[in-house]
Amino acid sequence: MRIPFIAGNWKMYKTVQEAVVFVKELRGLVKDVADVEIVVAPTFISVYAVAEAARNTNVGVAAQDLYWEREGAFTGEVSAAMIKDAGAEYVIVGHSERRRLFGETDATVNRKVMTAIAASLTPIVCIGETLEERERNETLAVLDRQIKEGLDTLAADQVTELVVAYEPVWAIGTGRHATAAQAGEAHAHIRTRLRQWFGGEAADRCHVIYGGSVNPDNIRGLIAEPDVDGALIGGASLNVESFADIVSKSRPTAAV
């Protein structure tokens, strides 16, 4: 059974000290939450310190990206082995900002997903359409391509452990967000494709979460959709009270 999955993507915010202070406060606010998976994704330089601050708590740690080579002359890149050694359990792959600003493609996303899985990191794989693609009624076709190519060559048992994050690009950092119905439609489509291409068990166990201007005011409506398993949160995850509030409102008893 899937329990809600709430991840905070801090992007290029928070010094090491600020990140540690945040986690120390967060772990106190959510210490009694056993029915939500809670993850924070700091910058690379903070992963180790945040993982140490979160040790033996219910807060998991993700890196924001990785490179597919184990080591070599790749200035500025970080390998899966390094991320794992620093204490992360998850890694975000294919975020729309990586695709838009740094040229990531479905093919590079696939290489990173396979690398993460080989290193026993859980990939949080981001997919989603731009505003132009939505206005051309291409949303479902875009999702199909990103799922098919991004998860190419994965076995069904590998997909069961994935987190797929649907993040409509037009809703990220804009204050706009998909309505609960729009998110529900996209998530249901993603689940259907996972079932068709990887089987029922993979579709039923894989978390499919929503990303795009999620905040304490809209999380309940989103999480109430049957195929929305949680959220990948940007701006609202930078404030500890806001993030803890989202976690609280995502609990199965709170969504009723």
Residue frames relative to the residue before (quaternion, step in Angstrom):
aa qw qx qy qz dx dy dz
M 1.0000 0.0000 0.0000 0.0000 0.00 0.00 0.00
R 0.3872 -0.7266 0.5225 0.2214 3.56 -0.93 0.96
I 0.1516 -0.7433 0.6395 0.1247 3.55 -1.00 0.81
P 0.6587 -0.5227 0.3402 0.4208 3.63 -1.09 0.51
F 0.1885 -0.7673 0.6096 0.0644 3.53 -1.11 0.87
I 0.0019 -0.8101 0.5836 -0.0551 3.58 -0.50 1.20
A 0.0061 0.8100 -0.5837 0.0558 3.57 -0.62 1.17
G 0.2308 -0.7592 0.5953 0.1266 3.54 -1.03 0.86
N 0.1618 -0.7773 0.6046 0.0641 3.56 -0.68 1.16
W 0.2211 -0.8330 0.4971 0.1008 3.58 -0.26 1.27
K 0.2929 -0.7818 0.5063 0.2159 3.59 1.28 -0.14
M 0.7370 -0.3893 0.2638 0.4856 3.64 -0.94 -0.69
Y 0.4278 0.6443 -0.4970 0.3935 3.51 0.65 1.30
K 0.8013 0.3356 -0.2719 0.4140 3.54 -1.37 0.48
T 0.3429 -0.6908 0.6076 0.1900 3.51 -0.93 1.03
V 0.6968 -0.4353 0.3374 0.4595 3.56 -1.28 0.12
Q 0.6714 0.5003 -0.3034 0.4547 3.58 0.86 -0.93
E 0.6576 0.5036 -0.3139 0.4640 3.59 0.92 -0.87
A 0.6480 0.5268 -0.3175 0.4492 3.57 0.99 -0.82
V 0.6637 0.4992 -0.3022 0.4680 3.58 0.95 -0.86
V 0.6328 0.5217 -0.3313 0.4665 3.59 0.94 -0.84
F 0.6304 0.5429 -0.3257 0.4492 3.59 0.98 -0.87
V 0.7055 0.4706 -0.2788 0.4507 3.58 0.76 -1.04
K 0.6302 0.5298 -0.3437 0.4517 3.58 0.99 -0.73
E 0.6697 0.4651 -0.3016 0.4941 3.57 1.03 -0.71
L 0.6424 0.5381 -0.3248 0.4385 3.58 0.95 -0.88
R 0.6709 0.5178 -0.3305 0.4153 3.60 0.79 -0.91
G 0.6296 0.5113 -0.3378 0.4776 3.58 1.14 -0.47
L 0.6718 0.5143 -0.2944 0.4443 3.57 1.01 -0.83
V 0.7930 0.3006 -0.1445 0.5098 3.60 1.04 -0.73
K 0.3076 0.8111 -0.4674 0.1701 3.59 1.24 0.16
D 0.7286 0.4212 -0.2447 0.4815 3.60 1.09 -0.60
V 0.5272 0.6358 -0.4083 0.3887 3.61 1.27 0.06
A 0.0106 -0.8198 0.5712 -0.0386 3.56 -0.47 1.22
D 0.7029 0.4788 -0.2516 0.4619 3.57 1.27 -0.28
V 0.6708 0.3642 -0.3126 0.5654 3.58 1.21 0.61
E 0.3256 -0.6926 0.5999 0.2332 3.57 -1.02 0.79
I 0.1136 -0.8105 0.5746 0.0055 3.58 -0.69 1.14
V 0.0283 0.8038 -0.5884 0.0830 3.55 -0.78 1.09
V 0.0932 -0.7565 0.6415 0.0872 3.56 -1.14 0.67
A 0.1936 -0.7839 0.5845 0.0794 3.56 -1.10 0.80
P 0.0889 -0.8124 0.5759 0.0208 3.59 -0.10 1.27
T 0.6608 -0.4420 0.3895 0.4650 3.57 -1.31 -0.11
F 0.7043 -0.4726 0.3186 0.4233 3.55 -1.24 0.41
I 0.7040 0.4924 -0.2990 0.4153 3.59 0.80 -0.95
S 0.7002 0.4524 -0.2694 0.4821 3.59 1.24 -0.31
V 0.4297 0.7357 -0.4583 0.2530 3.61 1.20 -0.24
Y 0.6872 0.4869 -0.3063 0.4437 3.60 0.76 -0.97
A 0.6880 0.4840 -0.2914 0.4556 3.59 0.81 -0.99
V 0.6561 0.4977 -0.3114 0.4741 3.59 0.99 -0.80
A 0.6419 0.5181 -0.3264 0.4615 3.59 0.99 -0.79
E 0.6364 0.5116 -0.3264 0.4762 3.57 1.04 -0.70
A 0.6639 0.4995 -0.3008 0.4683 3.59 0.98 -0.85
A 0.7208 0.4316 -0.2349 0.4888 3.59 1.14 -0.65
R 0.3998 0.7468 -0.4619 0.2628 3.58 1.27 -0.10
N 0.8448 0.1035 -0.1210 0.5109 3.58 -1.01 0.95
T 0.5769 0.5153 -0.4155 0.4785 3.57 1.09 0.75
N 0.5760 -0.5818 0.4393 0.3698 3.57 -1.30 -0.09
V 0.5378 0.5889 -0.4148 0.4381 3.61 1.21 0.47
G 0.2038 -0.7817 0.5819 0.0937 3.57 -0.72 1.12
V 0.3165 -0.7527 0.5555 0.1573 3.54 -1.28 0.40
A 0.1067 -0.7783 0.6178 0.0354 3.53 -1.05 0.91
A 0.3506 -0.6474 0.6186 0.2742 3.52 -1.31 0.41
Q 0.5160 -0.6796 0.4401 0.2797 3.57 -1.20 0.48
D 0.7867 0.0107 0.0159 0.6170 3.60 1.24 -0.21
L 0.0507 -0.7698 0.6297 0.0912 3.57 -1.32 -0.03
Y 0.3405 -0.6893 0.5841 0.2604 3.54 -1.34 0.13
W 0.5274 -0.6990 0.3949 0.2781 3.56 -1.06 0.71
E 0.6129 0.5174 -0.3736 0.4658 3.62 1.18 -0.18
R 0.5240 -0.6516 0.4481 0.3161 3.57 -1.09 0.69
E 0.7687 -0.1585 0.1236 0.6072 3.57 1.04 -0.79
G 0.3573 0.7437 -0.5220 0.2161 3.58 -1.24 0.18
A 0.6794 -0.4802 0.3746 0.4092 3.53 -1.36 -0.17
F 0.3342 0.7218 -0.5177 0.3152 3.55 0.41 1.31
T 0.1891 -0.8477 0.4857 0.0987 3.53 0.52 1.27
G 0.8229 0.2446 -0.1998 0.4724 3.55 -0.90 0.99
E 0.6336 0.5428 -0.3368 0.4365 3.59 1.23 -0.25
V 0.2206 -0.7566 0.6050 0.1131 3.56 -1.29 0.47
S 0.3519 -0.7704 0.4988 0.1842 3.57 -0.78 1.02
A 0.6559 -0.4989 0.3974 0.4037 3.52 -1.33 0.29
A 0.6395 0.5333 -0.3324 0.4429 3.59 0.98 -0.82
M 0.6433 0.5171 -0.3184 0.4662 3.59 1.02 -0.78
I 0.6450 0.5220 -0.3082 0.4653 3.56 0.99 -0.89
K 0.6597 0.5048 -0.2975 0.4706 3.56 0.93 -0.94
D 0.6644 0.5135 -0.2974 0.4544 3.57 0.93 -0.90
A 0.6553 0.5150 -0.3072 0.4594 3.58 1.11 -0.66
G 0.6351 -0.5818 0.3104 0.4021 3.59 1.25 -0.17
A 0.4853 0.6586 -0.4479 0.3608 3.60 1.24 0.10
E 0.2690 -0.7526 0.5807 0.1547 3.53 -1.24 0.59
Y 0.7581 0.2750 -0.1225 0.5785 3.56 1.27 -0.50
V 0.0567 -0.7749 0.6243 0.0815 3.55 -1.32 0.23
I 0.3812 -0.7030 0.5557 0.2271 3.55 -0.98 0.91
V 0.0576 -0.8032 0.5929 -0.0109 3.56 -0.88 0.98
G 0.8603 0.1696 -0.1107 0.4678 3.58 -0.98 0.86
H 0.2113 0.7814 -0.5589 0.1797 3.59 1.07 0.59
S 0.6203 -0.5920 0.3632 0.3645 3.58 -1.02 0.77
E 0.6237 0.5286 -0.3476 0.4591 3.58 1.09 -0.61
R 0.6246 0.5098 -0.3370 0.4862 3.58 1.08 -0.63
R 0.6557 0.5002 -0.3133 0.4709 3.58 0.99 -0.79
R 0.7366 0.4505 -0.2394 0.4441 3.57 0.82 -1.04
L 0.7839 0.3614 -0.1809 0.4713 3.59 0.83 -0.96
F 0.8107 0.2799 -0.1140 0.5015 3.58 1.06 -0.72
G 0.5799 -0.6789 0.3340 0.3023 3.54 1.24 0.50
E 0.3187 0.7499 -0.5272 0.2413 3.59 1.09 0.47
T 0.1787 -0.7780 0.5979 0.0726 3.53 -1.12 0.77
D 0.6786 -0.4518 0.3571 0.4559 3.56 -1.25 0.08
A 0.6310 0.5408 -0.3331 0.4455 3.59 1.09 -0.69
T 0.6835 0.4517 -0.3017 0.4877 3.62 0.91 -0.79
V 0.5786 0.5612 -0.3704 0.4615 3.57 1.13 -0.62
N 0.6538 0.5208 -0.3155 0.4491 3.58 0.92 -0.87
R 0.6498 0.5110 -0.3221 0.4615 3.58 0.94 -0.84
K 0.6710 0.4945 -0.2965 0.4662 3.57 0.98 -0.82
V 0.6207 0.5364 -0.3404 0.4594 3.58 1.01 -0.76
M 0.6784 0.4871 -0.2945 0.4645 3.57 0.86 -0.95
T 0.6410 0.5247 -0.3186 0.4608 3.58 1.04 -0.79
A 0.6459 0.5222 -0.3165 0.4582 3.57 0.97 -0.88
I 0.6666 0.5042 -0.3046 0.4568 3.57 0.86 -0.94
A 0.6471 0.5279 -0.3170 0.4495 3.59 0.98 -0.83
A 0.7091 0.4250 -0.2422 0.5078 3.57 1.20 -0.59
S 0.4700 -0.6940 0.4153 0.3536 3.59 1.33 0.19
L 0.4296 0.6178 -0.5146 0.4110 3.55 1.01 0.93
T 0.3770 -0.7092 0.5445 0.2420 3.58 -1.04 0.72
P 0.2849 -0.7743 0.5355 0.1802 3.61 -0.56 1.07
I 0.1935 -0.7009 0.6724 0.1385 3.52 -1.17 0.76
V 0.1102 -0.8563 0.5044 0.0081 3.55 0.03 1.36
C 0.2177 -0.8162 0.5278 0.0890 3.57 -0.54 1.20
I 0.0324 0.7676 -0.6385 0.0448 3.53 -1.02 0.92
G 0.3022 0.7650 -0.5374 0.1858 3.59 -1.18 0.38
E 0.4666 -0.7062 0.4823 0.2258 3.52 -1.23 0.61
T 0.4871 -0.6214 0.5212 0.3239 3.54 -1.28 0.41
L 0.6737 -0.4671 0.3643 0.4418 3.58 -1.28 0.14
E 0.6459 0.5252 -0.3254 0.4484 3.58 0.95 -0.85
E 0.6583 0.5010 -0.3102 0.4683 3.58 0.97 -0.81
R 0.6366 0.5096 -0.3342 0.4726 3.59 1.01 -0.73
E 0.6774 0.4968 -0.3025 0.4503 3.59 0.89 -0.89
R 0.6735 0.4430 -0.2883 0.5167 3.60 1.22 -0.43
N 0.4577 -0.7087 0.4221 0.3319 3.59 1.31 0.22
E 0.4362 0.7094 -0.4379 0.3388 3.56 1.09 0.79
T 0.3148 0.8004 -0.4785 0.1768 3.59 1.26 0.03
L 0.7308 0.4411 -0.2628 0.4497 3.59 0.65 -1.06
A 0.6276 0.5250 -0.3361 0.4664 3.58 1.09 -0.69
V 0.6332 0.5197 -0.3270 0.4713 3.59 1.02 -0.78
L 0.6552 0.5049 -0.3116 0.4676 3.58 0.92 -0.87
D 0.6218 0.5419 -0.3397 0.4521 3.59 0.98 -0.80
R 0.6787 0.4941 -0.2946 0.4566 3.58 0.87 -0.98
Q 0.6898 0.4926 -0.2895 0.4447 3.56 0.86 -0.95
I 0.6418 0.4970 -0.3237 0.4861 3.59 1.06 -0.71
K 0.6962 0.4991 -0.2852 0.4299 3.56 0.75 -1.07
E 0.7476 0.3894 -0.2224 0.4899 3.59 0.84 -0.96
G 0.6670 0.5140 -0.3093 0.4420 3.59 0.99 -0.75
L 0.7600 0.3238 -0.1763 0.5353 3.57 1.11 -0.68
D 0.2815 0.7894 -0.5001 0.2179 3.57 1.27 0.31
T 0.8316 0.1922 -0.2182 0.4732 3.55 -1.11 0.96
L 0.4932 0.6376 -0.4609 0.3712 3.65 1.17 0.02
A 0.3886 -0.6874 0.5629 0.2442 3.54 -1.14 0.68
A 0.6745 -0.5155 0.3426 0.4025 3.55 -1.19 0.50
D 0.6783 0.4932 -0.3144 0.4447 3.61 0.91 -0.84
Q 0.6079 0.5264 -0.3587 0.4740 3.60 1.19 -0.37
V 0.6444 0.5261 -0.3190 0.4541 3.58 1.03 -0.76
T 0.5752 0.6027 -0.3886 0.3936 3.60 1.05 -0.61
E 0.7279 0.4434 -0.2354 0.4671 3.58 1.07 -0.72
L 0.5189 0.6705 -0.4026 0.3451 3.60 1.26 -0.17
V 0.1934 -0.6720 0.6820 0.2142 3.46 -1.47 0.17
V 0.1314 -0.7717 0.6193 0.0613 3.58 -0.78 1.05
A 0.1377 -0.8018 0.5793 0.0506 3.57 -0.72 1.08
Y 0.1997 -0.7570 0.6129 0.1069 3.54 -0.64 1.17
E 0.0839 0.7968 -0.5891 0.1051 3.56 -0.54 1.18
P 0.2522 -0.7620 0.5763 0.1538 3.60 -0.21 1.22
V 0.4841 -0.7171 0.4132 0.2841 3.56 -0.55 1.18
W 0.6509 0.5467 -0.3089 0.4265 3.56 1.06 -0.76
A 0.7029 0.4556 -0.2651 0.4776 3.59 1.23 -0.25
I 0.5678 0.6228 -0.3791 0.3820 3.61 1.24 -0.04
G 0.8587 0.0077 -0.0492 0.5100 3.53 -0.62 1.18
T 0.5748 0.6134 -0.3649 0.4003 3.58 1.25 0.25
G 0.4859 -0.6345 0.4560 0.3917 3.56 1.22 -0.40
R 0.6108 0.4939 -0.3522 0.5089 3.58 1.27 -0.23
H 0.0017 0.7880 -0.6149 -0.0305 3.54 -1.14 0.46
A 0.5785 -0.5532 0.4545 0.3908 3.52 -1.22 0.44
T 0.4965 -0.6136 0.5065 0.3470 3.55 -1.07 0.63
A 0.6646 -0.4860 0.3657 0.4341 3.55 -1.22 0.33
A 0.6513 0.5186 -0.3161 0.4549 3.58 1.01 -0.81
Q 0.6486 0.5077 -0.3195 0.4684 3.61 0.98 -0.82
A 0.6552 0.4968 -0.3080 0.4787 3.56 0.94 -0.88
G 0.6523 0.5316 -0.3120 0.4411 3.57 0.95 -0.90
E 0.6420 0.5237 -0.3205 0.4592 3.57 1.00 -0.82
A 0.6767 0.4880 -0.2944 0.4661 3.58 0.88 -0.95
H 0.6702 0.4982 -0.3031 0.4590 3.58 0.92 -0.87
A 0.6339 0.5192 -0.3358 0.4645 3.58 0.99 -0.74
H 0.6394 0.5190 -0.3211 0.4676 3.56 1.04 -0.78
I 0.6364 0.5214 -0.3236 0.4673 3.57 0.96 -0.87
R 0.6614 0.5050 -0.3088 0.4605 3.59 0.90 -0.92
T 0.6328 0.5343 -0.3284 0.4541 3.58 0.99 -0.80
R 0.6692 0.4898 -0.2984 0.4724 3.58 0.93 -0.88
L 0.6269 0.5235 -0.3430 0.4640 3.59 0.97 -0.77
R 0.6513 0.5120 -0.3120 0.4651 3.57 1.00 -0.82
Q 0.6742 0.5021 -0.2955 0.4538 3.59 0.95 -0.90
W 0.7853 0.3790 -0.1678 0.4599 3.55 0.88 -0.98
F 0.8119 0.2339 -0.1113 0.5232 3.61 1.10 -0.56
G 0.6077 -0.5953 0.3406 0.4004 3.59 1.26 -0.01
G 0.6933 -0.5319 0.3223 0.3641 3.51 -1.30 0.49
E 0.6617 0.5114 -0.3296 0.4381 3.59 0.88 -0.84
A 0.6429 0.5172 -0.3231 0.4634 3.58 0.96 -0.85
A 0.6742 0.4984 -0.2965 0.4573 3.58 0.91 -0.91
D 0.6957 0.4865 -0.2779 0.4495 3.56 0.98 -0.83
R 0.7375 0.4228 -0.2340 0.4718 3.60 1.07 -0.64
C 0.5919 0.5839 -0.3662 0.4178 3.59 1.13 -0.56
H 0.3587 -0.7109 0.5605 0.2276 3.59 -0.91 0.89
V 0.0644 -0.7556 0.6505 0.0408 3.56 -1.00 0.87
I 0.0304 -0.8359 0.5458 -0.0499 3.57 -0.37 1.26
Y 0.4200 -0.7138 0.5130 0.2256 3.55 -1.26 0.45
G 0.0331 -0.7894 0.6126 0.0212 3.58 -1.06 0.77
G 0.5382 0.6159 -0.4561 0.3507 3.56 -0.91 0.88
S 0.8097 -0.2694 0.1270 0.5056 3.56 -0.05 1.36
V 0.2304 0.7604 -0.5602 0.2341 3.57 0.93 0.95
N 0.0566 0.7897 -0.6071 0.0676 3.57 -1.00 0.85
P 0.7135 -0.4581 0.2918 0.4427 3.63 -1.20 0.14
D 0.6506 0.5433 -0.3210 0.4225 3.60 1.14 -0.50
N 0.7907 0.3207 -0.1808 0.4891 3.62 1.03 -0.62
I 0.4736 0.7096 -0.4399 0.2804 3.61 1.20 -0.21
R 0.6443 0.5389 -0.3502 0.4145 3.62 0.90 -0.77
G 0.6590 0.5088 -0.3099 0.4592 3.57 0.97 -0.83
L 0.6566 0.5084 -0.3058 0.4657 3.56 1.04 -0.80
I 0.7156 0.4676 -0.2638 0.4468 3.56 0.77 -1.05
A 0.5803 0.5894 -0.3741 0.4194 3.60 1.22 -0.35
E 0.5502 0.5869 -0.4055 0.4340 3.60 1.22 -0.35
P 0.5392 -0.6962 0.3601 0.3081 3.61 -0.70 1.03
D 0.7550 0.3695 -0.2203 0.4949 3.60 1.07 -0.59
V 0.5532 0.5606 -0.4104 0.4596 3.60 1.26 0.22
D 0.1598 -0.8495 0.5018 0.0328 3.55 -0.36 1.29
G 0.7973 -0.1473 0.1129 0.5744 3.58 1.22 0.05
A 0.4129 -0.7184 0.5147 0.2204 3.55 -1.22 -0.41
L 0.2517 -0.6817 0.6631 0.1798 3.49 -1.35 0.56
I 0.1069 -0.8568 0.5037 -0.0282 3.54 -0.28 1.33
G 0.2701 -0.7660 0.5668 0.1381 3.54 -0.96 0.95
G 0.8492 0.2292 -0.1221 0.4599 3.54 -0.38 -1.28
A 0.6947 0.4870 -0.2850 0.4461 3.59 0.90 -0.87
S 0.6200 0.5367 -0.3544 0.4494 3.60 1.24 -0.16
L 0.5655 0.6226 -0.3808 0.3840 3.60 1.25 -0.16
N 0.6829 0.3915 -0.2600 0.5593 3.56 1.29 -0.31
V 0.4488 -0.7441 0.4174 0.2658 3.57 -0.55 1.14
E 0.6489 0.5054 -0.3366 0.4585 3.61 0.97 -0.73
S 0.6393 0.5261 -0.3194 0.4610 3.57 1.01 -0.84
F 0.6784 0.4888 -0.2955 0.4620 3.57 0.88 -0.94
A 0.6567 0.5005 -0.3120 0.4699 3.58 0.94 -0.84
D 0.6158 0.5432 -0.3364 0.4611 3.58 1.10 -0.70
I 0.6401 0.5118 -0.3207 0.4749 3.58 1.00 -0.82
V 0.6279 0.5270 -0.3312 0.4673 3.57 0.97 -0.83
S 0.6684 0.5126 -0.3002 0.4476 3.58 0.86 -0.97
K 0.7125 0.4579 -0.2544 0.4669 3.57 0.92 -0.92
S 0.6296 0.5298 -0.3325 0.4609 3.59 1.28 -0.20
R 0.4787 0.6779 -0.4472 0.3336 3.57 1.22 -0.25
P 0.6100 -0.5975 0.3662 0.3699 3.63 -0.91 0.81
T 0.6707 0.4844 -0.3114 0.4675 3.61 0.96 -0.75
A 0.6604 0.5181 -0.3094 0.4470 3.60 1.14 -0.63
A 0.6672 0.5306 -0.2992 0.4287 3.57 1.15 -0.58
V 0.5125 0.6621 -0.4143 0.3569 3.58 1.24 -0.18
